[in-house]
Amino acid sequence: DYFGVCSEPVIKDNVVVVYEVLEEMLDNGFPLATESNILKELIKPPTILRTVVNTITGSTITAEIQGVIDSCVKLTGMPDLTLSFMNPRLLDDVSFHPCVRFKRWESERILSFIPPDGNFRLLSYHVSAQK
């Protein structure tokens, strides 16, 4: 649907779009969005005009970050830790470890928690910007 005939040269010429489509279709290896109409709304198919405009302006059309904060705690006792971000409103789709005080995050956008011992994932997040 995106490229007409699917062939090796077409895939090579549109490798970025192919990657974006696969990224949207699969979530941790499980099929998520496979309906072509939905995918076309999320990722615009390549066109000559879009290719020329993107090449001429050289500007970022879409940007996306998927990140995690992993921790390794070797503190004694029960330390009460606080972590703040410069611009926490940029974080989308945030998933917290159970030790995080969610109500404080909702009200003040500050991470407050008593960490467990050892390695753990404090949070995972997503940041996106589209023009």
C-alpha positions in Angstrom: 0.0 0.0 0.0 2.8 2.4 0.8 5.1 1.9 -2.1 3.0 0.1 -4.8 5.1 -2.9 -5.9 7.3 -4.2 -3.1 10.7 -4.9 -4.4 14.3 -4.8 -3.2 15.1 -1.4 -4.8 11.9 0.1 -3.4 12.7 -1.1 0.1 16.3 0.2 -0.2 15.0 3.6 -1.4 12.5 3.9 1.5 14.3 2.1 4.3 13.4 4.8 6.8 9.7 4.6 6.1 9.8 0.8 6.1 11.4 1.0 9.6 8.8 3.5 10.8 6.0 1.2 9.6 7.4 -1.9 11.2 8.0 0.1 14.4 4.3 1.1 14.5 3.1 -2.4 13.6 5.1 -4.3 16.3 5.2 -3.7 20.0 7.8 -5.8 21.7 7.5 -8.4 19.0 3.7 -8.6 19.1 1.5 -7.3 16.2 -0.2 -4.1 17.3 -1.4 -2.0 14.4 -1.7 -3.9 11.1 -4.6 -1.9 9.4 -3.1 0.0 6.5 -5.5 3.0 6.9 -4.4 3.4 10.6 -0.7 3.2 9.6 -1.2 5.8 6.8 -2.5 8.2 9.4 0.4 7.6 11.7 3.1 7.5 9.0 2.5 9.4 5.8 3.5 7.4 2.7 6.5 8.7 0.8 5.7 11.1 -2.0 7.9 13.1 -4.4 6.8 16.4 -2.8 7.5 15.2 0.7 10.9 13.9 -0.3 11.8 17.1 -2.1 10.6 19.3 0.8 12.4 17.3 3.4 15.6 17.3 1.3 15.5 21.1 0.6 14.7 22.3 4.1 16.9 19.8 5.9 14.7 20.1 8.9 13.6 17.4 11.3 10.1 16.3 10.4 9.5 13.9 13.2 11.6 13.1 16.3 11.0 10.4 18.8 12.7 9.2 22.0 12.0 6.0 23.9 14.0 5.9 27.1 14.4 4.2 30.4 16.0 5.1 33.7 17.6 2.0 35.2 19.0 2.1 38.8 21.4 0.1 40.8 20.9 1.0 44.5 23.5 0.1 47.1 22.3 2.4 49.9 21.7 1.2 53.4 18.5 1.9 55.3 15.4 3.3 53.6 16.6 6.5 51.8 13.8 8.7 50.5 14.9 10.0 47.1 13.6 12.8 45.0 14.3 13.3 41.3 13.1 16.2 39.2 13.3 17.0 35.4 13.9 20.3 33.7 10.8 19.9 31.6 8.7 16.9 32.8 5.7 17.7 30.6 7.6 16.5 27.6 7.4 12.9 28.9 4.6 10.9 27.4 3.4 7.4 28.2 5.4 7.1 31.4 5.5 3.8 33.2 6.8 3.8 36.8 8.3 1.2 39.2 5.8 0.5 42.0 8.1 2.3 44.5 7.4 5.7 42.9 4.8 7.9 44.7 2.5 8.4 41.8 0.3 11.1 43.5 3.3 13.4 43.9 4.2 12.9 40.2 0.7 13.8 39.2 0.5 16.9 41.3 4.1 18.3 41.2 5.8 16.3 38.4 8.5 15.2 40.9 9.7 11.6 41.3 9.7 10.7 44.9 10.4 7.1 46.0 12.1 4.8 48.4 14.2 2.5 46.1 14.5 -1.2 46.5 17.9 -2.8 46.8 19.8 -3.8 43.7 18.9 -3.3 40.0 15.5 -2.1 38.9 13.9 0.0 36.2 12.7 3.3 37.8 10.7 4.4 34.8 10.3 4.1 31.1 9.1 7.0 28.9 8.4 8.3 25.5 9.1 11.8 24.0 7.8 12.8 20.6 7.7 15.9 18.6 6.1 16.3 15.2 6.0 19.4 13.0 
